[in-house]
Amino acid sequence: MNYTDIANGWTNHNEKQAENDKLPTFTGLLEIKAVARLGDKVQIALWPRKDRDGKPCFSVKLSRKEDE
């Protein structure tokens, strides 16, 4: 199977979420590397990591399965 990387990035626990439960639990950033087309099914993968301060975070990858 061939996959095209759509985006890579990270998420961190949102410290402000404890003060306001309407805020997201995790926030982060994705760098878009390829264009997804309308209707594409995009897979998401998360790996647990630690950020540079030693706090838990996730590494994120979005990819699209290509037709063979």
Secondary structure, 3 states (H helix, E strand, C coil): CEEEEEEEEEEEECHHHHCCCCCCCEEEEEEECCCCCCCCCCEEEEEEEECCCCCEEEEEEEEEEECC
